[in-house]
Amino acid sequence: MHVFFHPNLSLSQFYLSEEESKHCIRVLRLKQGDAVFLADGLGTEAQAIIADDNPKKCLLTIEKLKKHNPQDDPLLHLVVAPTKNADRIEWFIEKATEAGIAQITFVETANSERTKINLERCNKVAISAMKQSKQWFLPKINDVVMFADYLRLFQVPVSANHLKYMAWCEHPQTETLPKVMASKMPYKHTNVTILIGPEGDFTAEEVAMAKQAQFEPVSLGNTILRTETAALYACMVVKTLTSLHN
């Protein structure tokens, strides 16, 4: 099943972008009359027929639409300090999208090595991963914001419907994320937000700010993980615990 992306599936006919057209016609060698599937990243699945196999403006005709509902899994939001190496950011976005993350926000912290990201490129990586993994929901990716501003502007109180954690390396008595989350099962219809710091970790001041904003410090294990590894680990903990209890 070949899946392509288009942000608006409300029309009966439309053209794929030049990039998607080239991939469809020249790379996959699909032709007029062939069936394809489309996703808009908002839960809509469309079945379409190639009406014109132009490699620059491939015309599709919609034949069938199906609306997918969000799963009962927790809506996971990872708040991550971007890595110095852009490739590592993209690797994380790709894998987290495959796992079904709902939202990613990048934050600038005191120890951050990067303060800007290529948001357009990040979204392209996410779209590609969504198509490859045959998913119908595209994660929302937010541009870099100062850590203090994130805590101030995007704050949601902790509750039974919103769990909030902060990965922190420094305190040896901190409970692990799997253990803490397992004590709060089940998670259906629950939002989970997890803060992941830079290679130098959060500062003591940032930890204090996060605690004041009701984020619970947790450990990700006995080893020191790279930022992108820590973020993906946190993502997989949530997904694994959910699958065990649903």
C-alpha positions as CSV (number, residue, x, y, z in Angstrom):
1,M,0.0,0.0,0.0
2,H,1.5,3.3,-1.1
3,V,0.6,6.2,1.1
4,F,1.0,9.8,0.1
5,F,0.4,13.0,2.1
6,H,-2.0,15.9,1.3
7,P,-3.2,18.4,3.9
8,N,-6.7,18.8,2.4
9,L,-8.6,15.7,1.5
10,S,-12.0,17.4,1.2
11,L,-11.8,17.9,-2.6
12,S,-12.9,15.2,-5.1
13,Q,-9.8,15.8,-7.2
14,F,-6.5,17.4,-6.5
15,Y,-2.8,17.4,-7.4
16,L,0.0,16.0,-5.4
17,S,2.9,18.3,-4.6
18,E,5.8,18.2,-7.1
19,E,7.8,16.2,-4.6
20,E,5.1,13.7,-3.9
21,S,4.3,13.5,-7.7
22,K,7.9,12.7,-8.5
23,H,8.0,10.0,-5.9
24,C,4.7,8.5,-7.0
25,I,5.4,8.5,-10.8
26,R,9.2,8.3,-11.3
27,V,10.3,6.5,-8.2
28,L,7.4,4.0,-7.6
29,R,6.5,4.0,-11.3
30,L,2.8,4.1,-10.7
31,K,0.6,4.9,-13.7
32,Q,-2.8,6.3,-14.6
33,G,-5.5,4.0,-13.2
34,D,-3.4,2.8,-10.2
35,A,-4.8,3.0,-6.7
36,V,-3.1,4.8,-3.9
37,F,-3.8,5.8,-0.4
38,L,-3.5,9.3,1.2
39,A,-3.3,10.7,4.7
40,D,-3.9,14.3,5.8
41,G,-2.2,13.8,9.2
42,L,-5.5,14.6,11.0
43,G,-7.0,11.0,10.9
44,T,-8.4,10.9,7.4
45,E,-7.5,8.0,5.1
46,A,-8.4,8.3,1.5
47,Q,-8.3,5.8,-1.3
48,A,-7.7,7.4,-4.7
49,I,-7.0,6.6,-8.4
50,I,-4.3,8.3,-10.4
51,A,-6.2,10.3,-13.1
52,D,-3.1,11.9,-14.7
53,D,0.4,10.4,-14.1
54,N,2.3,13.7,-14.7
55,P,5.5,13.4,-12.7
56,K,5.3,17.1,-11.7
57,K,1.6,17.4,-11.1
58,C,0.0,14.0,-10.5
59,L,-3.8,14.3,-10.5
60,L,-5.7,12.1,-8.1
61,T,-9.4,11.3,-7.9
62,I,-10.8,10.4,-4.5
63,E,-12.9,7.2,-4.4
64,K,-13.4,6.5,-0.7
65,L,-12.8,8.3,2.6
66,K,-12.4,6.9,6.1
67,K,-12.0,8.8,9.3
68,H,-9.8,7.3,12.0
69,N,-10.5,8.2,15.6
70,P,-7.6,8.9,18.0
71,Q,-6.7,5.8,20.1
72,D,-7.4,5.7,23.8
73,D,-3.6,5.7,24.4
74,P,-2.1,8.7,26.3
75,L,-1.5,11.7,24.1
76,L,2.3,12.0,24.6
77,H,3.9,15.4,24.5
78,L,7.8,15.4,24.7
79,V,9.4,18.7,25.5
80,V,13.0,18.4,24.3
81,A,16.2,20.5,24.2
82,P,17.4,20.2,20.6
83,T,20.7,18.5,20.0
84,K,23.7,20.1,18.5
85,N,23.7,17.6,15.6
86,A,20.6,18.2,13.4
87,D,20.7,14.6,12.2
88,R,20.1,13.4,15.8
89,I,17.0,15.6,16.0
90,E,15.7,14.2,12.8
91,W,16.4,10.6,13.9
92,F,14.4,11.2,17.1
93,I,11.5,12.8,15.2
94,E,11.4,9.9,12.8
95,K,11.3,7.2,15.5
96,A,8.9,9.1,17.8
97,T,6.5,9.5,14.9
98,E,6.7,5.8,14.1
99,A,5.8,5.2,17.8
100,G,2.8,7.5,17.6
101,I,3.8,10.5,19.6
102,A,1.2,13.4,19.6
103,Q,3.4,16.5,20.0
104,I,7.0,17.6,20.2
105,T,8.1,21.0,21.5
106,F,11.7,22.1,21.4
107,V,13.0,24.3,24.2
108,E,16.1,26.4,24.8
109,T,17.7,25.7,28.2
110,A,20.8,27.1,29.9
111,N,23.0,24.2,28.7
112,S,21.5,24.0,25.2
113,E,23.9,23.6,22.3
114,R,21.4,24.5,19.7
115,T,18.8,27.3,19.7
116,K,17.2,27.0,16.3
117,I,15.8,24.1,14.3
118,N,14.6,23.8,10.6
119,L,10.9,23.4,11.3
120,E,10.1,22.8,7.7
121,R,12.6,20.0,7.5
122,C,11.4,18.5,10.8
123,N,7.8,18.3,9.5
124,K,9.0,16.6,6.3
125,V,10.8,14.0,8.4
126,A,7.6,13.5,10.4
127,I,5.4,13.2,7.3
128,S,7.7,10.6,5.8
129,A,7.7,8.6,9.0
130,M,3.9,8.8,9.3
131,K,3.5,7.4,5.7
132,Q,6.1,4.7,6.2
133,S,4.6,3.5,9.4
134,K,1.0,3.6,8.0
135,Q,-0.3,6.0,10.5
136,W,-3.0,8.6,10.0
137,F,-2.1,11.2,12.6
138,L,0.9,13.6,12.2
139,P,2.5,14.8,15.4
140,K,2.5,18.6,16.0
141,I,6.0,19.9,16.1
142,N,6.6,23.3,17.8
143,D,9.5,25.6,17.2
144,V,12.1,26.4,19.8
145,V,10.9,28.4,22.8
146,M,12.7,29.4,25.9
147,F,12.3,26.9,28.7
148,A,11.0,29.5,31.2
149,D,8.5,30.7,28.5
150,Y,7.3,27.2,27.9
151,L,6.6,26.7,31.6
152,R,4.9,30.1,31.8
153,L,2.8,30.0,28.5
154,F,2.0,26.4,27.9
155,Q,1.3,25.2,31.4
156,V,-1.4,22.7,32.3
157,P,-2.0,21.7,35.9
158,V,-1.2,18.1,36.8
159,S,-4.3,16.0,37.3
160,A,-5.6,12.5,36.8
161,N,-6.0,13.4,33.1
162,H,-2.5,15.0,32.7
163,L,0.7,13.5,34.1
164,K,3.8,15.6,34.0
165,Y,7.4,14.4,34.4
166,M,10.9,15.7,34.1
167,A,13.9,13.4,33.3
168,W,16.6,14.4,35.7
169,C,20.0,12.7,36.1
170,E,21.4,14.3,39.2
171,H,19.4,12.9,42.1
172,P,20.3,9.2,42.8
173,Q,17.1,8.6,44.8
174,T,14.7,9.6,42.0
175,E,12.3,6.9,41.0
176,T,12.4,5.5,37.4
177,L,9.8,6.6,34.9
178,P,8.5,3.1,34.3
179,K,7.9,2.6,38.1
180,V,6.3,6.0,38.6
181,M,4.0,5.6,35.6
182,A,3.1,2.0,36.4
183,S,1.7,3.2,39.8
184,K,-0.7,5.5,37.9
185,M,-2.2,3.0,35.5
186,P,-4.5,2.9,33.6
187,Y,-4.0,5.8,31.3
188,K,-6.9,5.9,28.9
189,H,-7.8,9.5,27.9
190,T,-4.7,10.7,29.8
191,N,-2.2,13.3,28.5
192,V,1.5,12.8,29.4
193,T,4.1,15.5,29.2
194,I,7.8,14.7,29.7
195,L,10.7,17.2,29.8
196,I,14.0,16.0,28.3
197,G,17.0,18.2,28.9
198,P,20.2,18.8,26.9
199,E,23.5,16.9,27.1
200,G,24.5,18.9,30.2
201,D,21.1,18.3,31.8
202,F,18.8,20.9,33.4
203,T,20.3,23.4,35.8
204,A,19.3,23.4,39.5
205,E,17.3,26.6,38.8
206,E,15.5,24.9,35.9
207,V,14.7,21.9,38.0
208,A,13.2,24.2,40.7
209,M,11.1,26.0,38.0
210,A,9.8,22.7,36.7
211,K,8.9,21.4,40.1
212,Q,7.1,24.6,40.8
213,A,5.1,24.0,37.6
214,Q,4.2,20.5,39.0
215,F,6.6,18.4,37.0
216,E,7.7,15.3,38.9
217,P,11.4,14.4,38.5
218,V,12.0,10.9,37.3
219,S,15.1,8.8,36.4
220,L,15.6,7.1,33.0
221,G,17.9,4.4,34.5
222,N,21.4,4.0,35.7
223,T,23.2,5.1,32.5
224,I,23.6,8.5,31.1
225,L,21.6,8.7,27.8
226,R,22.1,11.1,24.9
227,T,19.2,13.6,24.6
228,E,17.6,11.9,21.6
229,T,18.0,8.5,23.2
230,A,16.5,9.7,26.4
231,A,13.5,11.2,24.6
232,L,12.9,8.0,22.6
233,Y,13.3,5.9,25.7
234,A,10.6,8.0,27.5
235,C,8.4,7.6,24.4
236,M,8.7,3.9,24.4
237,V,8.1,3.6,28.1
238,V,4.7,5.3,27.7
239,K,3.8,3.2,24.7
240,T,4.9,-0.1,26.3
241,L,3.1,0.5,29.6
242,T,0.0,1.5,27.6
243,S,0.0,-1.7,25.5
244,L,0.4,-3.9,28.7
245,H,-2.6,-2.3,30.4
246,N,-5.0,-1.9,27.5
